[in-house]
Amino acid sequence: MFILLPQALKSLATALFALVFLSVGGIFVAQAQTPPTIKLALIEGLSGANGNGGEAVFRNLVWAVERVNARGGVAIAGPAAPKQLLALERFDSKGQTEEALSNLRLAIDSGARVVLQGNSSATAAALMDAINKHNEREPDKRVLFLNYSAVDPALTNEKCSFWHFRFDAHADMRMAALMQVLREDQALKSVYLIGQDYSFGQSVLREAKRQLGVQRPDIRIAGEELHPMLRIKDFAPYMAKIKATGAQAVITGNFSADLTLLVKAAKEAGFEGKFYTFYGNALGAPTAIGEAGVGRVLAVVDWLPNVQTKGAEAFYKSFRARFPQPEDDYVHMRMQLMVEALAQALDASGRTAKPGAALDVVAVAHALERAQVSLGGQSGSMRSADHQFQQPLVVGLMERQGAPGVQFDVEGSGYGFKVVKTLSAQAAALPHTCAMQRF
């Protein structure tokens, strides 16, 4: 378990452990009392094909939890009670849903009442179902599920749950933002759709076809393909097929190795079309793309280091000071806002709690529905109707560092992303079909 204490508390704990009291009856050693904690369980693939993505999540959550604890923690047991710190514990699912479900039971048994996961919509759906059943069976041990990256739209639509909160824009929202850029490219006449063969990848292709039909019916879909997730080692045959269709651009929701290997294959095949991506700025991708991506690779995200908002530069520099290695350079603003929203909700639930009361998960959930947070120039709020976080979105275009609008590169690659489109939270919002059972 990682209990992230402020330095002052660490020094106090050390001093208390060393303190010796003398009495008539003998010598007593005073044991330091670690401040009470609220356990957060990160259930994520920290090894396996997307292990680097899981570790990036962990770094972001460590930084966010450190910030909350550095200001004293949260008050969940009444205004007069001592504050409690957040304790982050990591559980490695190895990228496997069954492992994630086993880890969920371990996390709950160890006292976790907040679960965090995101790097797989299929795993998120399985965890949501298991948490729904657990909370019904054991109301005294209810659990909240905070989702930072699983973007299958169904999770806040037909599968929505009172216990689940999503802090990433879902796939349809991301696609709509990409389409804002794509529809303005009048030279574009044909695209190829490719994605991972599971719920998220399927939804990306489905929504791409729907939105193209509405916004650019003149664009020909040259082909579409789903492939096994994180199992393809060589995308050369796929790129040969794409190039043969004459497609001028590729639309994909691929992430991790499935994106970097796809782009590497495009570079080797001499494909000159654009890539409209969800994760083109992600770990390893800019380095793998290199010069071939300049002016051609676009990515839609909630935040980029080169956004021109007050506080953004200082925010990014503080992250790099905490994690200075180039390979660790992947900050997720939404994860920072997620932990801030959780801390806000914990404090809000504590204002009405009886002194010494245990964590009231239902009260925290109701407070989280009202969360409004700001950090580093980015703001967002939770929509209570479906538990979908509402925040601005940006589309970035890959350029060389130093080009106008590209102060910062990614991972020391010499390439960064220039913001070419910004959507307000209101413009990025989409309707929902959630009919939530409330508690």
C-alpha positions in Angstrom: 0.0 0.0 0.0 1.2 3.5 -0.8 0.2 5.9 2.1 1.3 9.2 0.7 2.0 11.5 3.6 3.1 15.1 3.6 6.7 15.5 4.6 5.8 17.1 7.9 3.7 14.1 8.9 6.5 11.8 7.9 8.9 13.7 10.2 6.4 13.6 13.1 5.9 9.8 12.7 9.6 9.2 12.8 10.0 11.3 16.0 7.2 9.5 17.7 8.6 6.1 17.0 11.9 7.2 18.6 10.3 8.7 21.7 10.9 6.8 24.9 8.9 7.5 28.1 10.2 6.5 31.5 7.8 5.6 34.4 7.9 4.0 37.8 6.9 0.7 36.4 9.6 0.6 33.6 10.3 1.9 30.1 7.6 2.3 27.5 8.1 2.9 23.9 5.4 5.1 22.3 4.2 3.8 19.0 3.5 6.3 16.3 -0.1 6.3 15.2 -0.4 6.5 11.4 -3.1 9.0 10.5 -6.4 7.2 9.5 -6.6 6.6 5.8 -9.2 6.1 3.1 -8.0 3.3 0.8 -8.2 3.8 -2.9 -7.7 0.6 -5.0 -6.1 1.0 -8.4 -7.0 -2.2 -10.4 -5.1 -1.9 -13.7 -2.8 -3.7 -16.1 0.5 -2.8 -14.6 2.3 -5.6 -16.5 1.6 -7.2 -19.9 1.0 -5.6 -23.3 -0.2 -2.3 -21.8 1.8 -2.2 -18.7 3.4 1.1 -19.6 0.0 2.6 -19.8 -0.9 1.3 -16.4 2.2 2.7 -14.8 1.5 6.1 -16.4 -1.9 6.0 -14.7 -0.3 5.1 -11.4 2.2 8.0 -11.6 -0.7 10.4 -12.2 -2.7 9.1 -9.3 0.3 9.2 -7.0 0.8 12.8 -7.9 -2.9 13.7 -7.4 -3.1 11.8 -4.0 0.1 13.5 -2.8 -1.4 16.9 -3.5 -4.6 16.1 -1.4 -2.5 14.7 1.4 -0.1 17.6 1.4 -3.0 19.9 2.3 -4.0 17.6 5.2 -6.3 15.1 3.6 -10.1 15.0 3.8 -12.7 15.3 6.6 -15.2 12.5 6.4 -16.1 12.1 10.1 -17.4 15.5 11.0 -15.8 18.9 11.1 -14.3 18.3 14.6 -12.7 14.9 13.8 -9.1 14.6 12.5 -8.8 14.6 8.8 -7.9 11.3 7.0 -5.3 10.8 4.3 -5.8 9.0 1.0 -3.9 5.7 0.6 -3.4 4.4 -2.9 -2.9 0.6 -3.3 -2.2 -1.0 -6.7 -3.5 -4.3 -7.9 -2.1 -5.7 -11.2 -4.8 -7.2 -13.4 -2.1 -8.0 -16.0 -4.5 -6.7 -18.6 -6.9 -9.6 -18.0 -10.6 -9.1 -16.9 -10.6 -12.2 -14.8 -7.6 -11.0 -12.9 -9.3 -7.6 -12.4 -12.3 -9.3 -10.9 -10.1 -11.4 -8.5 -8.3 -8.2 -7.5 -11.6 -6.5 -6.9 -12.5 -9.0 -4.2 -9.0 -8.7 -2.7 -9.3 -4.9 -2.7 -12.7 -4.9 -1.0 -11.6 -7.5 1.6 -8.6 -5.2 2.4 -10.9 -2.3 3.1 -11.0 -0.4 -0.1 -14.2 1.5 -0.7 -13.1 3.4 -3.8 -12.0 1.5 -6.9 -10.2 3.1 -9.9 -9.8 1.6 -13.3 -9.9 2.6 -16.9 -7.6 1.0 -19.4 -10.2 -1.4 -21.0 -13.9 -0.8 -21.5 -14.5 -4.6 -21.4 -12.9 -4.8 -18.0 -14.7 -1.7 -16.8 -18.1 -3.3 -17.7 -17.2 -6.5 -15.9 -16.1 -4.5 -12.8 -19.2 -2.4 -12.9 -21.4 -5.5 -13.0 -19.5 -7.1 -10.1 -19.7 -3.9 -8.0 -23.4 -3.5 -8.6 -24.0 -7.1 -7.3 -21.6 -6.6 -4.4 -23.2 -3.4 -3.3 -26.6 -5.0 -3.4 -25.4 -8.0 -1.3 -23.3 -6.1 1.2 -24.7 -2.6 1.7 -22.3 -2.1 4.7 -19.3 -2.5 2.4 -20.4 -0.6 -0.7 -17.9 0.5 -3.2 -17.6 3.4 -5.6 -16.1 2.9 -9.1 -14.1 5.9 -10.6 -13.4 5.4 -14.3 -10.7 7.5 -15.9 -10.2 6.0 -19.4 -12.8 3.3 -20.3 -14.8 5.2 -22.9 -17.4 2.7 -24.3 -20.5 5.0 -24.4 -22.7 2.3 -23.0 -21.1 2.7 -19.6 -22.9 5.9 -19.0 -25.9 5.1 -21.2 -27.7 1.8 -21.2 -25.3 0.3 -18.6 -25.1 3.3 -16.3 -24.9 2.7 -12.6 -25.2 4.9 -9.5 -21.9 3.5 -8.3 -19.9 4.3 -11.5 -18.5 7.8 -12.4 -16.6 8.4 -15.7 -14.1 11.2 -15.9 -13.0 10.7 -19.5 -15.0 11.8 -22.5 -16.7 8.8 -24.0 -15.9 7.6 -27.5 -18.8 9.3 -29.2 -17.8 12.6 -27.6 -14.3 12.2 -28.8 -15.4 11.3 -32.2 -17.6 14.3 -32.4 -14.6 16.5 -31.5 -12.5 14.9 -34.2 -15.3 15.4 -36.7 -15.2 19.2 -36.0 -11.7 19.1 -37.6 -12.3 16.4 -40.3 -15.4 18.1 -41.7 -13.3 21.3 -42.4 -10.8 19.3 -44.6 -12.5 19.7 -47.9 -9.6 17.9 -49.7 -10.4 14.7 -47.8 -12.5 12.3 -49.9 -11.8 8.8 -48.5 -11.0 7.3 -45.1 -10.2 3.9 -43.7 -11.6 2.7 -40.4 -9.6 0.3 -38.3 -9.9 -0.6 -34.6 -9.5 -3.2 -31.9 -12.1 -6.0 -31.9 -13.9 -5.4 -28.6 -16.7 -3.1 -27.3 -14.7 0.1 -27.4 -13.1 -0.5 -30.8 -16.4 -1.5 -32.3 -18.2 1.5 -31.0 -15.5 3.8 -32.5 -16.0 2.4 -36.0 -19.8 2.4 -35.6 -19.9 6.1 -34.5 -17.3 7.1 -37.2 -19.6 5.8 -39.9 -22.7 7.4 -38.3 -21.0 10.8 -37.9 -19.4 10.7 -41.4 -22.9 10.1 -42.8 -24.3 13.1 -41.1 -21.4 15.6 -41.4 -19.5 14.5 -44.5 -21.6 12.2 -46.6 -19.3 13.0 -49.5 -16.4 11.1 -47.9 -16.0 7.5 -49.1 -15.3 4.8 -46.5 -12.6 2.9 -48.4 -12.6 0.0 -45.9 -13.1 -1.0 -42.3 -11.4 -3.6 -40.2 -11.4 -4.9 -36.6 -8.4 -6.8 -35.4 -7.5 -8.7 -32.1 -6.6 -6.3 -29.3 -2.9 -6.1 -28.4 -2.0 -9.4 -30.2 -0.8 -8.1 -33.6 3.0 -7.9 -33.8 3.2 -6.7 -37.4 0.7 -4.3 -39.0 2.4 -4.3 -42.4 -0.3 -6.4 -44.0 -3.0 -4.1 -42.7 -1.2 -1.0 -43.9 -0.6 -2.6 -47.4 -4.4 -3.1 -47.6 -5.2 0.4 -46.4 -2.7 1.9 -48.9 -4.2 -0.2 -51.7 -7.6 1.3 -51.2 -6.4 4.8 -51.9 -7.6 6.0 -48.5 -6.4 9.5 -47.7 -6.8 9.1 -44.0 -7.2 6.6 -41.2 -9.7 6.9 -38.3 -8.8 4.7 -35.3 -9.3 4.4 -31.6 -6.3 2.1 -31.2 -4.1 2.6 -28.2 -0.8 1.3 -26.8 1.1 -1.1 -29.1 -1.8 -1.4 -31.5 -1.4 2.3 -32.3 2.4 2.6 -32.2 2.9 -0.5 -34.4 0.1 0.7 -36.8 1.8 4.0 -37.3 5.2 2.5 -37.6 3.9 0.2 -40.4 2.4 3.3 -42.1 5.7 5.1 -42.0 7.5 2.0 -43.4 4.8 1.6 -46.1 5.1 5.2 -47.3 1.5 5.9 -46.4 1.0 9.7 -46.7 -2.5 10.0 -45.3 -3.6 11.6 -42.1 -4.4 9.7 -38.9 -7.4 10.9 -36.9 -6.8 9.2 -33.5 -7.9 9.1 -29.9 -4.5 8.4 -28.6 -1.9 9.7 -31.1 -0.3 11.7 -28.3 -0.1 8.7 -26.0 2.9 6.8 -24.5 5.4 5.9 -27.2 3.3 7.1 -30.1 5.0 10.4 -30.9 8.5 8.8 -30.7 7.4 5.9 -33.0 5.7 8.3 -35.5 8.6 10.7 -35.7 9.0 13.1 -38.6 6.3 11.3 -40.6 3.6 12.5 -38.3 4.4 16.2 -38.6 1.2 17.9 -39.8 -0.6 14.6 -40.3 -1.4 13.0 -36.9 -4.2 14.4 -34.9 -5.3 13.4 -31.4 -8.4 14.3 -29.4 -7.9 14.7 -25.7 -9.2 16.5 -22.6 -6.0 18.5 -22.2 -2.6 19.0 -23.9 0.5 20.6 -22.4 0.4 23.3 -25.1 -3.1 24.6 -24.4 -3.1 28.3 -24.0 -5.0 28.6 -20.7 -3.9 30.4 -17.5 -2.1 28.0 -15.2 -1.5 25.3 -17.7 2.2 25.9 -18.1 2.9 25.9 -14.4 0.8 22.8 -13.9 2.7 20.9 -16.6 6.1 22.0 -15.3 5.2 20.9 -11.8 4.3 17.4 -13.1 7.7 17.2 -15.0 9.5 18.3 -11.8 7.8 15.4 -10.0 8.5 12.9 -12.8 11.6 14.3 -14.7 12.4 11.2 -16.8 11.3 11.7 -20.5 9.6 8.3 -20.5 7.4 9.3 -17.6 6.1 12.3 -19.5 2.4 11.6 -19.9 0.2 13.7 -17.6 -3.6 13.1 -17.5 -5.4 16.2 -16.5 -8.7 14.3 -16.1 -7.1 12.0 -13.5 -6.0 15.0 -11.5 -9.5 16.4 -11.7 -11.0 13.0 -10.7 -9.0 12.8 -7.5 -9.8 16.5 -6.7 -13.5 15.7 -7.3 -13.3 12.7 -5.0 -11.6 14.8 -2.3 -14.3 17.5 -2.7 -17.0 14.8 -2.3 -15.4 13.2 0.7 -15.2 16.6 2.4 -18.8 17.4 1.5 -20.1 14.1 2.9 -18.1 14.7 6.1 -19.8 18.1 6.8 -23.0 16.3 7.7 -21.5 13.2 9.2 -21.7 12.3 12.9 -18.4 12.6 14.8 -16.4 9.4 14.3 -18.7 8.0 11.6 -17.4 5.6 9.0 -17.2 6.4 5.4 -20.8 6.8 4.0 -20.4 5.7 0.4 -23.9 6.7 -0.6 -23.4 10.2 0.8 -20.0 10.5 -1.1 -21.8 9.4 -4.3 -24.4 12.1 -4.0 -21.7 14.7 -3.3 -19.7 13.4 -6.3 -22.8 14.0 -8.5 -22.4 17.7 -7.6 -18.7 18.0 -8.0 -17.2 21.0 -9.8 -13.4 21.3 -9.9 -10.7 23.4 -11.5 -7.0 22.8 -11.8 -4.2 24.2 -14.1 -6.7 26.2 -16.2 -9.0 23.2 -16.8 -12.5 23.0 -15.2 -15.1 20.3 -15.2 -18.3 19.1 -13.5 -20.1 15.8 -13.0 -23.5 15.4 -14.8 -25.6 13.8 -12.2 -28.1 12.2 -14.6 -25.6 9.7 -16.1 -22.4 10.3 -14.1 -20.5 11.5 -17.2 -17.9 14.2 -16.4 -18.4 17.3 -18.5 -15.1 19.1 -19.6 -13.6 20.9 -22.5 -12.0 18.8 -25.3 -9.1 19.8 -27.6 -7.8 18.4 -30.9 -4.0 18.6 -31.4 -1.9 18.3 -34.5 1.6 16.8 -34.3 4.3 19.3 -35.0 8.0 19.8 -34.2 8.8 21.3 -30.9 9.5 25.0 -31.3 6.9 25.5 -34.0 4.2 28.1 -33.3 2.0 26.8 -30.5 4.4 23.9 -29.6 6.4 25.0 -26.5 6.5 21.4 -25.1 7.3 18.2 -26.8 6.2 14.7 -25.7 8.6 12.2 -24.0 11.7 14.1 -25.1 10.8 13.2 -28.7 11.2 16.6 -30.2 7.6 16.5 -31.3 4.5 17.9 -29.6 0.9 18.7 -30.3 -0.4 22.1 -31.3 -4.0 22.8 -30.4 -6.1 23.2 -33.5 -9.6 23.0 -32.1 -11.0 23.6 -28.7 -14.5 22.6 -27.7 -16.1 24.0 -24.5 -17.7 21.6 -22.1 -21.1 22.6 -23.4 -20.0 22.0 -27.0 -18.5 18.6 -26.2 -21.6 17.4 -24.3 -23.9 14.8 -25.9 -27.3 13.5 -24.9 -27.6 10.3 -22.8 -30.0 7.4 -22.5 -29.2 6.6 -18.9 -32.2 5.5 -16.7 -30.3 5.1 -13.4 -31.5 3.4 -10.3 -30.8 5.8 -7.5 -30.0 5.2 -3.8 
